[in-house]
Amino acid sequence: MNTTFKKTVISALTLAMVLGGSTAAFADGKGKERDKAKNDDWKDRYEFRYDNKKDDDKKYAGKDNNVNIKLSFDDLKGKDVEWAARYIASLASKRVFEGYEDGTFQPRKTISRIEAITAAVRLMGLRDQAESDAAKQANLNFKDADKIKKDYPWATGYVSVALQNDLFLETDDKVQPEKEADRLWATMLLVKALKLQDEAKAKMNAQLPFKDAKQIPAGAVGYVAVALERNLIDGYEDNTFRPYKPVTRAELAALLDRTGTQLPDRTSVKGTVNAAVSNNLLPVKLQNNTTVNVELDANAFIFRNGAKVAATELRAGDQVLIRTYNGKAIYVEVLNQTNDSEQRVDFTVTGTLNNYTLNSKGQLATISINQSVNGGVQSAVYGVSPELYISGDLSLLTAGRSLELRGKNQIVHTIIIR
């Protein structure tokens, strides 16, 4: 299922106000400030919008007030890339790393240096600055500056801002925009995005644990050491690092998201779920002790217990991170699950599909799966909730397919297709 939002993007300034207190002053269409009255309604209390007017608090205003945010992609299928779905959705929800104009993400495609630089600058919260007129007209002193301006005119501002923020080495005389980003180069880029160069220099004599550690240049050892300590990257099962292996878009998404957790995030709010979703509203107590009802977008990406799930799986006590768009939540990630056993899913079973039946409306009515029990095969039949959520490719719901069923009171409300 494609998840596309074409509305007004959240203002980082507005979200910062939300994080700072339960009330905030906003600028209306005429530029006047108004103080929102206190109430318990999410939309009334917090007006998430994108203000295109420059003001004293926000130097760089966004240019697009009508953008597409796409969180799910049809080509994100297969065990080799499905693991990256959460990272990709998280980054796309804050417009850091997005798909292509044709609606694909191309997760297996190797990433170019110019794409990686662009994503790193956005991760640092500098997108508006990089897309400002001043940055676009900047003079670049790289030997391949003419190529950048000719073939990647949109990237001039990103290269300029990246240079100003020390994402290049002093000895870099070329951008090499089309060169594949390898694991070592991407690792160093993200450590620099975290402004940890001094820490990396202090660890240049570290002894790295990899069998191929000698392939890593002496001047890069400290960067890899820092990345390992910060859990930005790890090695392979054979205890190699493979520094010059090209990075895929799915892999870079994981690296970016891990890095992003260690940077200030003004695109989200955090809180604790107060009660189950009702009428598409999620009651949440924010960190400032304000309770709000968050309206969920119909296509919201909700991540809990290692999988994309239905809103019905959110439980009171779950600690969540929420990103909104036009006043509705489009991304919800459960950071810590509730320990209340009564709030948990009543049952979770795995097996292979035996068969299913449909009701008069063409919806799933029952589902039967085969399970291995004490060396034998046992079939079990479950009723299916009218509000069923299916994670995975529906076309793969065929006999023999591995499934995970989740439900309550013997009624399945979630099917995860493996």
Contacts in CASP RR format, 6 or more apart in sequence:
PFRMAT RR
TARGET T0000
AUTHOR 0000-0000-0000
METHOD contacts of the structure
MODEL  1
MNTTFKKTVISALTLAMVLGGSTAAFADGKGKERDKAKNDDWKDRYEFRY
DNKKDDDKKYAGKDNNVNIKLSFDDLKGKDVEWAARYIASLASKRVFEGY
EDGTFQPRKTISRIEAITAAVRLMGLRDQAESDAAKQANLNFKDADKIKK
DYPWATGYVSVALQNDLFLETDDKVQPEKEADRLWATMLLVKALKLQDEA
KAKMNAQLPFKDAKQIPAGAVGYVAVALERNLIDGYEDNTFRPYKPVTRA
ELAALLDRTGTQLPDRTSVKGTVNAAVSNNLLPVKLQNNTTVNVELDANA
FIFRNGAKVAATELRAGDQVLIRTYNGKAIYVEVLNQTNDSEQRVDFTVT
GTLNNYTLNSKGQLATISINQSVNGGVQSAVYGVSPELYISGDLSLLTAG
RSLELRGKNQIVHTIIIR
1 72 0 8 1.000
1 299 0 8 1.000
2 70 0 8 1.000
2 72 0 8 1.000
2 73 0 8 1.000
2 74 0 8 1.000
2 103 0 8 1.000
3 70 0 8 1.000
3 71 0 8 1.000
3 72 0 8 1.000
3 299 0 8 1.000
3 301 0 8 1.000
3 330 0 8 1.000
4 68 0 8 1.000
4 69 0 8 1.000
4 70 0 8 1.000
4 299 0 8 1.000
5 68 0 8 1.000
5 69 0 8 1.000
5 70 0 8 1.000
5 71 0 8 1.000
5 297 0 8 1.000
5 299 0 8 1.000
5 325 0 8 1.000
5 326 0 8 1.000
5 330 0 8 1.000
6 66 0 8 1.000
6 67 0 8 1.000
6 68 0 8 1.000
6 69 0 8 1.000
7 66 0 8 1.000
7 325 0 8 1.000
7 326 0 8 1.000
8 49 0 8 1.000
8 50 0 8 1.000
8 65 0 8 1.000
8 66 0 8 1.000
8 325 0 8 1.000
8 326 0 8 1.000
9 50 0 8 1.000
9 64 0 8 1.000
9 65 0 8 1.000
9 67 0 8 1.000
9 69 0 8 1.000
9 95 0 8 1.000
9 325 0 8 1.000
10 48 0 8 1.000
10 49 0 8 1.000
10 50 0 8 1.000
10 267 0 8 1.000
10 323 0 8 1.000
10 324 0 8 1.000
10 325 0 8 1.000
11 48 0 8 1.000
11 49 0 8 1.000
11 50 0 8 1.000
11 51 0 8 1.000
11 58 0 8 1.000
12 58 0 8 1.000
12 125 0 8 1.000
12 266 0 8 1.000
12 267 0 8 1.000
13 51 0 8 1.000
13 57 0 8 1.000
13 58 0 8 1.000
13 266 0 8 1.000
14 24 0 8 1.000
14 26 0 8 1.000
14 46 0 8 1.000
14 47 0 8 1.000
14 48 0 8 1.000
14 49 0 8 1.000
14 51 0 8 1.000
15 48 0 8 1.000
15 266 0 8 1.000
15 267 0 8 1.000
15 268 0 8 1.000
15 269 0 8 1.000
16 266 0 8 1.000
17 24 0 8 1.000
17 25 0 8 1.000
17 26 0 8 1.000
18 24 0 8 1.000
18 46 0 8 1.000
18 269 0 8 1.000
18 286 0 8 1.000
19 266 0 8 1.000
19 269 0 8 1.000
19 287 0 8 1.000
19 288 0 8 1.000
20 288 0 8 1.000
21 288 0 8 1.000
21 290 0 8 1.000
22 38 0 8 1.000
22 45 0 8 1.000
22 288 0 8 1.000
22 289 0 8 1.000
22 290 0 8 1.000
23 35 0 8 1.000
23 36 0 8 1.000
23 38 0 8 1.000
23 45 0 8 1.000
24 35 0 8 1.000
24 36 0 8 1.000
24 46 0 8 1.000
25 33 0 8 1.000
25 34 0 8 1.000
25 35 0 8 1.000
26 33 0 8 1.000
26 34 0 8 1.000
26 36 0 8 1.000
26 47 0 8 1.000
27 33 0 8 1.000
27 51 0 8 1.000
27 53 0 8 1.000
27 55 0 8 1.000
28 34 0 8 1.000
31 53 0 8 1.000
36 44 0 8 1.000
36 45 0 8 1.000
36 46 0 8 1.000
36 47 0 8 1.000
37 44 0 8 1.000
38 45 0 8 1.000
39 45 0 8 1.000
40 291 0 8 1.000
40 292 0 8 1.000
40 293 0 8 1.000
41 292 0 8 1.000
41 293 0 8 1.000
42 281 0 8 1.000
42 292 0 8 1.000
42 293 0 8 1.000
42 294 0 8 1.000
42 295 0 8 1.000
42 327 0 8 1.000
43 295 0 8 1.000
43 327 0 8 1.000
45 290 0 8 1.000
45 292 0 8 1.000
46 292 0 8 1.000
46 324 0 8 1.000
46 327 0 8 1.000
47 327 0 8 1.000
48 324 0 8 1.000
48 325 0 8 1.000
48 326 0 8 1.000
48 327 0 8 1.000
49 326 0 8 1.000
50 62 0 8 1.000
50 65 0 8 1.000
51 58 0 8 1.000
51 61 0 8 1.000
52 61 0 8 1.000
52 62 0 8 1.000
52 63 0 8 1.000
52 65 0 8 1.000
53 61 0 8 1.000
54 61 0 8 1.000
55 61 0 8 1.000
59 129 0 8 1.000
60 128 0 8 1.000
60 129 0 8 1.000
60 131 0 8 1.000
60 132 0 8 1.000
61 128 0 8 1.000
62 128 0 8 1.000
62 131 0 8 1.000
63 128 0 8 1.000
63 131 0 8 1.000
67 95 0 8 1.000
69 92 0 8 1.000
69 93 0 8 1.000
69 95 0 8 1.000
69 98 0 8 1.000
69 325 0 8 1.000
69 330 0 8 1.000
70 92 0 8 1.000
70 98 0 8 1.000
70 99 0 8 1.000
70 103 0 8 1.000
71 88 0 8 1.000
71 89 0 8 1.000
71 92 0 8 1.000
71 93 0 8 1.000
71 299 0 8 1.000
71 301 0 8 1.000
71 330 0 8 1.000
71 331 0 8 1.000
72 85 0 8 1.000
72 89 0 8 1.000
72 299 0 8 1.000
72 301 0 8 1.000
73 88 0 8 1.000
73 99 0 8 1.000
73 103 0 8 1.000
73 104 0 8 1.000
73 105 0 8 1.000
73 107 0 8 1.000
74 103 0 8 1.000
74 104 0 8 1.000
75 104 0 8 1.000
75 105 0 8 1.000
75 106 0 8 1.000
75 107 0 8 1.000
76 82 0 8 1.000
76 84 0 8 1.000
76 85 0 8 1.000
76 88 0 8 1.000
76 105 0 8 1.000
76 107 0 8 1.000
77 392 0 8 1.000
77 393 0 8 1.000
80 108 0 8 1.000
81 107 0 8 1.000
81 108 0 8 1.000
81 250 0 8 1.000
83 250 0 8 1.000
84 107 0 8 1.000
84 250 0 8 1.000
84 251 0 8 1.000
84 253 0 8 1.000
84 254 0 8 1.000
85 308 0 8 1.000
86 257 0 8 1.000
86 303 0 8 1.000
86 306 0 8 1.000
86 308 0 8 1.000
86 333 0 8 1.000
87 250 0 8 1.000
87 253 0 8 1.000
87 254 0 8 1.000
87 256 0 8 1.000
87 257 0 8 1.000
88 97 0 8 1.000
88 105 0 8 1.000
88 107 0 8 1.000
88 250 0 8 1.000
88 253 0 8 1.000
89 301 0 8 1.000
89 303 0 8 1.000
89 308 0 8 1.000
89 331 0 8 1.000
90 257 0 8 1.000
90 331 0 8 1.000
90 333 0 8 1.000
91 97 0 8 1.000
91 98 0 8 1.000
91 119 0 8 1.000
91 123 0 8 1.000
91 253 0 8 1.000
91 256 0 8 1.000
91 257 0 8 1.000
92 98 0 8 1.000
92 99 0 8 1.000
93 267 0 8 1.000
93 301 0 8 1.000
93 323 0 8 1.000
93 325 0 8 1.000
93 330 0 8 1.000
93 331 0 8 1.000
94 265 0 8 1.000
94 267 0 8 1.000
94 268 0 8 1.000
94 323 0 8 1.000
95 122 0 8 1.000
95 127 0 8 1.000
96 119 0 8 1.000
96 122 0 8 1.000
96 123 0 8 1.000
96 256 0 8 1.000
97 119 0 8 1.000
97 122 0 8 1.000
97 123 0 8 1.000
97 249 0 8 1.000
97 252 0 8 1.000
97 253 0 8 1.000
97 256 0 8 1.000
99 105 0 8 1.000
99 106 0 8 1.000
100 106 0 8 1.000
105 249 0 8 1.000
106 249 0 8 1.000
107 248 0 8 1.000
107 249 0 8 1.000
107 250 0 8 1.000
107 253 0 8 1.000
108 248 0 8 1.000
108 249 0 8 1.000
108 250 0 8 1.000
109 248 0 8 1.000
109 249 0 8 1.000
110 180 0 8 1.000
110 181 0 8 1.000
110 246 0 8 1.000
110 247 0 8 1.000
110 248 0 8 1.000
110 249 0 8 1.000
111 180 0 8 1.000
111 181 0 8 1.000
111 186 0 8 1.000
111 246 0 8 1.000
111 247 0 8 1.000
111 248 0 8 1.000
111 249 0 8 1.000
111 251 0 8 1.000
111 252 0 8 1.000
112 177 0 8 1.000
112 178 0 8 1.000
112 179 0 8 1.000
112 180 0 8 1.000
112 181 0 8 1.000
113 175 0 8 1.000
113 176 0 8 1.000
113 177 0 8 1.000
113 178 0 8 1.000
113 179 0 8 1.000
113 180 0 8 1.000
113 181 0 8 1.000
113 185 0 8 1.000
114 148 0 8 1.000
114 152 0 8 1.000
114 155 0 8 1.000
114 158 0 8 1.000
114 159 0 8 1.000
114 175 0 8 1.000
114 177 0 8 1.000
114 178 0 8 1.000
115 181 0 8 1.000
115 249 0 8 1.000
116 181 0 8 1.000
116 185 0 8 1.000
116 186 0 8 1.000
116 189 0 8 1.000
116 247 0 8 1.000
116 252 0 8 1.000
117 155 0 8 1.000
117 158 0 8 1.000
117 159 0 8 1.000
117 162 0 8 1.000
117 167 0 8 1.000
117 175 0 8 1.000
117 189 0 8 1.000
118 130 0 8 1.000
118 155 0 8 1.000
118 158 0 8 1.000
119 252 0 8 1.000
119 256 0 8 1.000
120 162 0 8 1.000
120 167 0 8 1.000
120 189 0 8 1.000
120 190 0 8 1.000
120 193 0 8 1.000
120 256 0 8 1.000
121 127 0 8 1.000
121 130 0 8 1.000
121 158 0 8 1.000
121 161 0 8 1.000
121 162 0 8 1.000
121 165 0 8 1.000
121 167 0 8 1.000
122 130 0 8 1.000
123 193 0 8 1.000
123 256 0 8 1.000
123 259 0 8 1.000
123 260 0 8 1.000
123 263 0 8 1.000
124 165 0 8 1.000
124 193 0 8 1.000
124 263 0 8 1.000
125 263 0 8 1.000
126 161 0 8 1.000
126 165 0 8 1.000
129 135 0 8 1.000
129 161 0 8 1.000
130 157 0 8 1.000
130 158 0 8 1.000
130 160 0 8 1.000
130 161 0 8 1.000
131 157 0 8 1.000
132 157 0 8 1.000
135 156 0 8 1.000
135 157 0 8 1.000
135 158 0 8 1.000
135 160 0 8 1.000
135 161 0 8 1.000
136 153 0 8 1.000
136 156 0 8 1.000
136 157 0 8 1.000
137 156 0 8 1.000
138 156 0 8 1.000
138 157 0 8 1.000
138 160 0 8 1.000
139 145 0 8 1.000
140 148 0 8 1.000
140 149 0 8 1.000
140 156 0 8 1.000
140 159 0 8 1.000
140 160 0 8 1.000
140 163 0 8 1.000
140 175 0 8 1.000
142 148 0 8 1.000
142 159 0 8 1.000
142 172 0 8 1.000
142 173 0 8 1.000
142 174 0 8 1.000
142 175 0 8 1.000
143 173 0 8 1.000
143 174 0 8 1.000
144 174 0 8 1.000
144 175 0 8 1.000
144 176 0 8 1.000
144 177 0 8 1.000
145 175 0 8 1.000
147 177 0 8 1.000
148 155 0 8 1.000
148 156 0 8 1.000
148 159 0 8 1.000
148 175 0 8 1.000
148 177 0 8 1.000
149 156 0 8 1.000
151 177 0 8 1.000
152 177 0 8 1.000
155 177 0 8 1.000
159 175 0 8 1.000
162 168 0 8 1.000
165 193 0 8 1.000
166 192 0 8 1.000
166 195 0 8 1.000
166 197 0 8 1.000
167 189 0 8 1.000
167 192 0 8 1.000
167 193 0 8 1.000
180 246 0 8 1.000
180 247 0 8 1.000
181 189 0 8 1.000
181 246 0 8 1.000
181 247 0 8 1.000
181 252 0 8 1.000
182 243 0 8 1.000
182 244 0 8 1.000
182 245 0 8 1.000
182 246 0 8 1.000
182 247 0 8 1.000
183 233 0 8 1.000
183 241 0 8 1.000
183 242 0 8 1.000
183 243 0 8 1.000
183 244 0 8 1.000
183 245 0 8 1.000
183 247 0 8 1.000
184 216 0 8 1.000
184 217 0 8 1.000
184 220 0 8 1.000
184 224 0 8 1.000
184 241 0 8 1.000
184 243 0 8 1.000
184 244 0 8 1.000
186 247 0 8 1.000
186 252 0 8 1.000
186 255 0 8 1.000
187 223 0 8 1.000
187 224 0 8 1.000
187 227 0 8 1.000
187 232 0 8 1.000
187 233 0 8 1.000
187 255 0 8 1.000
188 220 0 8 1.000
188 223 0 8 1.000
190 227 0 8 1.000
190 232 0 8 1.000
190 255 0 8 1.000
190 256 0 8 1.000
190 259 0 8 1.000
191 197 0 8 1.000
191 200 0 8 1.000
191 223 0 8 1.000
191 226 0 8 1.000
191 227 0 8 1.000
191 230 0 8 1.000
191 232 0 8 1.000
192 223 0 8 1.000
193 259 0 8 1.000
193 263 0 8 1.000
194 230 0 8 1.000
194 259 0 8 1.000
194 262 0 8 1.000
194 263 0 8 1.000
196 226 0 8 1.000
196 230 0 8 1.000
199 226 0 8 1.000
200 222 0 8 1.000
200 223 0 8 1.000
200 225 0 8 1.000
200 226 0 8 1.000
201 222 0 8 1.000
202 222 0 8 1.000
203 221 0 8 1.000
203 222 0 8 1.000
203 225 0 8 1.000
203 226 0 8 1.000
204 218 0 8 1.000
204 219 0 8 1.000
204 221 0 8 1.000
204 222 0 8 1.000
205 221 0 8 1.000
206 221 0 8 1.000
206 222 0 8 1.000
206 225 0 8 1.000
207 213 0 8 1.000
208 216 0 8 1.000
208 221 0 8 1.000
208 224 0 8 1.000
208 225 0 8 1.000
208 228 0 8 1.000
208 241 0 8 1.000
209 228 0 8 1.000
209 239 0 8 1.000
210 216 0 8 1.000
210 235 0 8 1.000
210 239 0 8 1.000
210 240 0 8 1.000
210 241 0 8 1.000
211 238 0 8 1.000
211 239 0 8 1.000
211 240 0 8 1.000
212 240 0 8 1.000
212 241 0 8 1.000
212 242 0 8 1.000
212 243 0 8 1.000
213 221 0 8 1.000
213 241 0 8 1.000
215 241 0 8 1.000
215 243 0 8 1.000
215 244 0 8 1.000
216 224 0 8 1.000
216 241 0 8 1.000
216 243 0 8 1.000
220 243 0 8 1.000
224 233 0 8 1.000
224 241 0 8 1.000
224 243 0 8 1.000
227 233 0 8 1.000
228 234 0 8 1.000
230 258 0 8 1.000
230 262 0 8 1.000
231 258 0 8 1.000
232 255 0 8 1.000
232 258 0 8 1.000
232 259 0 8 1.000
233 255 0 8 1.000
233 258 0 8 1.000
235 241 0 8 1.000
235 242 0 8 1.000
236 242 0 8 1.000
247 255 0 8 1.000
267 323 0 8 1.000
268 321 0 8 1.000
268 322 0 8 1.000
268 323 0 8 1.000
269 286 0 8 1.000
269 287 0 8 1.000
269 321 0 8 1.000
269 322 0 8 1.000
269 324 0 8 1.000
270 286 0 8 1.000
270 287 0 8 1.000
270 319 0 8 1.000
270 320 0 8 1.000
270 321 0 8 1.000
270 322 0 8 1.000
270 335 0 8 1.000
271 284 0 8 1.000
271 285 0 8 1.000
271 286 0 8 1.000
271 287 0 8 1.000
271 319 0 8 1.000
271 320 0 8 1.000
271 321 0 8 1.000
271 322 0 8 1.000
272 284 0 8 1.000
272 285 0 8 1.000
272 317 0 8 1.000
272 318 0 8 1.000
272 319 0 8 1.000
272 320 0 8 1.000
273 282 0 8 1.000
273 283 0 8 1.000
273 284 0 8 1.000
273 314 0 8 1.000
273 315 0 8 1.000
273 316 0 8 1.000
273 317 0 8 1.000
273 318 0 8 1.000
273 319 0 8 1.000
273 320 0 8 1.000
273 338 0 8 1.000
274 283 0 8 1.000
274 284 0 8 1.000
274 285 0 8 1.000
274 291 0 8 1.000
274 316 0 8 1.000
274 317 0 8 1.000
275 283 0 8 1.000
275 316 0 8 1.000
276 312 0 8 1.000
276 314 0 8 1.000
276 315 0 8 1.000
276 316 0 8 1.000
277 296 0 8 1.000
277 311 0 8 1.000
277 312 0 8 1.000
277 314 0 8 1.000
280 295 0 8 1.000
280 296 0 8 1.000
280 298 0 8 1.000
280 311 0 8 1.000
281 293 0 8 1.000
281 294 0 8 1.000
281 295 0 8 1.000
281 296 0 8 1.000
282 293 0 8 1.000
282 294 0 8 1.000
282 295 0 8 1.000
282 296 0 8 1.000
282 311 0 8 1.000
282 314 0 8 1.000
282 329 0 8 1.000
282 332 0 8 1.000
283 291 0 8 1.000
283 292 0 8 1.000
283 293 0 8 1.000
283 294 0 8 1.000
284 291 0 8 1.000
284 292 0 8 1.000
284 293 0 8 1.000
284 294 0 8 1.000
284 320 0 8 1.000
284 322 0 8 1.000
285 291 0 8 1.000
286 292 0 8 1.000
294 322 0 8 1.000
294 324 0 8 1.000
294 329 0 8 1.000
295 327 0 8 1.000
295 328 0 8 1.000
295 329 0 8 1.000
296 302 0 8 1.000
296 311 0 8 1.000
296 328 0 8 1.000
296 329 0 8 1.000
296 332 0 8 1.000
297 325 0 8 1.000
297 328 0 8 1.000
297 329 0 8 1.000
297 330 0 8 1.000
299 330 0 8 1.000
300 311 0 8 1.000
300 328 0 8 1.000
300 329 0 8 1.000
300 330 0 8 1.000
300 331 0 8 1.000
300 332 0 8 1.000
301 308 0 8 1.000
301 330 0 8 1.000
301 331 0 8 1.000
301 332 0 8 1.000
302 308 0 8 1.000
302 309 0 8 1.000
302 310 0 8 1.000
302 311 0 8 1.000
302 313 0 8 1.000
302 314 0 8 1.000
302 331 0 8 1.000
302 332 0 8 1.000
302 333 0 8 1.000
302 334 0 8 1.000
303 309 0 8 1.000
303 332 0 8 1.000
303 333 0 8 1.000
303 334 0 8 1.000
304 313 0 8 1.000
304 314 0 8 1.000
304 318 0 8 1.000
304 333 0 8 1.000
304 334 0 8 1.000
304 337 0 8 1.000
305 313 0 8 1.000
305 334 0 8 1.000
305 337 0 8 1.000
307 391 0 8 1.000
307 404 0 8 1.000
307 416 0 8 1.000
308 391 0 8 1.000
309 389 0 8 1.000
309 391 0 8 1.000
309 406 0 8 1.000
309 414 0 8 1.000
310 387 0 8 1.000
310 388 0 8 1.000
310 389 0 8 1.000
310 413 0 8 1.000
310 414 0 8 1.000
311 332 0 8 1.000
312 387 0 8 1.000
312 389 0 8 1.000
312 413 0 8 1.000
312 414 0 8 1.000
313 345 0 8 1.000
313 389 0 8 1.000
313 406 0 8 1.000
313 413 0 8 1.000
313 414 0 8 1.000
314 320 0 8 1.000
314 332 0 8 1.000
314 334 0 8 1.000
315 337 0 8 1.000
315 338 0 8 1.000
315 340 0 8 1.000
315 343 0 8 1.000
315 344 0 8 1.000
316 338 0 8 1.000
316 340 0 8 1.000
316 343 0 8 1.000
317 338 0 8 1.000
317 340 0 8 1.000
317 343 0 8 1.000
318 334 0 8 1.000
318 336 0 8 1.000
318 337 0 8 1.000
318 338 0 8 1.000
319 334 0 8 1.000
319 335 0 8 1.000
319 336 0 8 1.000
320 332 0 8 1.000
320 333 0 8 1.000
320 334 0 8 1.000
320 335 0 8 1.000
321 331 0 8 1.000
321 332 0 8 1.000
321 333 0 8 1.000
321 335 0 8 1.000
322 329 0 8 1.000
322 331 0 8 1.000
322 332 0 8 1.000
323 329 0 8 1.000
323 330 0 8 1.000
323 331 0 8 1.000
324 330 0 8 1.000
338 344 0 8 1.000
345 406 0 8 1.000
345 407 0 8 1.000
345 408 0 8 1.000
346 407 0 8 1.000
346 408 0 8 1.000
346 409 0 8 1.000
346 410 0 8 1.000
347 405 0 8 1.000
347 406 0 8 1.000
347 407 0 8 1.000
347 408 0 8 1.000
347 410 0 8 1.000
348 404 0 8 1.000
348 405 0 8 1.000
348 406 0 8 1.000
348 407 0 8 1.000
349 369 0 8 1.000
349 371 0 8 1.000
349 380 0 8 1.000
349 404 0 8 1.000
349 405 0 8 1.000
350 371 0 8 1.000
350 402 0 8 1.000
350 403 0 8 1.000
350 404 0 8 1.000
350 405 0 8 1.000
351 369 0 8 1.000
351 370 0 8 1.000
351 371 0 8 1.000
351 372 0 8 1.000
351 402 0 8 1.000
351 403 0 8 1.000
351 404 0 8 1.000
352 369 0 8 1.000
352 370 0 8 1.000
352 399 0 8 1.000
352 400 0 8 1.000
352 401 0 8 1.000
352 402 0 8 1.000
352 403 0 8 1.000
353 367 0 8 1.000
353 368 0 8 1.000
353 369 0 8 1.000
353 370 0 8 1.000
353 397 0 8 1.000
353 398 0 8 1.000
353 399 0 8 1.000
353 400 0 8 1.000
353 401 0 8 1.000
353 403 0 8 1.000
354 368 0 8 1.000
354 369 0 8 1.000
354 370 0 8 1.000
354 379 0 8 1.000
354 399 0 8 1.000
354 400 0 8 1.000
355 367 0 8 1.000
355 368 0 8 1.000
355 399 0 8 1.000
356 364 0 8 1.000
356 365 0 8 1.000
356 366 0 8 1.000
356 367 0 8 1.000
356 368 0 8 1.000
356 384 0 8 1.000
356 397 0 8 1.000
357 364 0 8 1.000
357 365 0 8 1.000
357 366 0 8 1.000
358 364 0 8 1.000
358 365 0 8 1.000
359 365 0 8 1.000
363 384 0 8 1.000
363 386 0 8 1.000
363 388 0 8 1.000
364 384 0 8 1.000
364 388 0 8 1.000
365 383 0 8 1.000
365 384 0 8 1.000
366 381 0 8 1.000
366 382 0 8 1.000
366 383 0 8 1.000
366 384 0 8 1.000
367 381 0 8 1.000
367 382 0 8 1.000
367 383 0 8 1.000
367 384 0 8 1.000
367 405 0 8 1.000
367 412 0 8 1.000
367 415 0 8 1.000
368 379 0 8 1.000
368 380 0 8 1.000
368 381 0 8 1.000
368 382 0 8 1.000
369 379 0 8 1.000
369 380 0 8 1.000
369 382 0 8 1.000
369 403 0 8 1.000
369 405 0 8 1.000
370 377 0 8 1.000
370 378 0 8 1.000
370 379 0 8 1.000
370 400 0 8 1.000
371 377 0 8 1.000
371 378 0 8 1.000
371 379 0 8 1.000
371 380 0 8 1.000
372 378 0 8 1.000
382 405 0 8 1.000
382 407 0 8 1.000
382 410 0 8 1.000
382 411 0 8 1.000
382 412 0 8 1.000
383 410 0 8 1.000
383 411 0 8 1.000
383 412 0 8 1.000
384 411 0 8 1.000
384 412 0 8 1.000
385 407 0 8 1.000
385 411 0 8 1.000
385 412 0 8 1.000
385 413 0 8 1.000
387 413 0 8 1.000
388 412 0 8 1.000
388 413 0 8 1.000
388 414 0 8 1.000
388 415 0 8 1.000
389 413 0 8 1.000
389 414 0 8 1.000
389 415 0 8 1.000
390 397 0 8 1.000
390 414 0 8 1.000
390 415 0 8 1.000
390 416 0 8 1.000
390 417 0 8 1.000
391 414 0 8 1.000
391 415 0 8 1.000
391 416 0 8 1.000
391 417 0 8 1.000
392 416 0 8 1.000
392 417 0 8 1.000
393 417 0 8 1.000
394 417 0 8 1.000
396 417 0 8 1.000
397 403 0 8 1.000
397 415 0 8 1.000
397 417 0 8 1.000
401 417 0 8 1.000
401 418 0 8 1.000
402 417 0 8 1.000
402 418 0 8 1.000
403 415 0 8 1.000
403 416 0 8 1.000
403 417 0 8 1.000
403 418 0 8 1.000
404 415 0 8 1.000
404 416 0 8 1.000
404 418 0 8 1.000
405 412 0 8 1.000
405 414 0 8 1.000
405 415 0 8 1.000
405 416 0 8 1.000
406 412 0 8 1.000
406 413 0 8 1.000
406 414 0 8 1.000
406 415 0 8 1.000
406 416 0 8 1.000
407 413 0 8 1.000
407 414 0 8 1.000
END
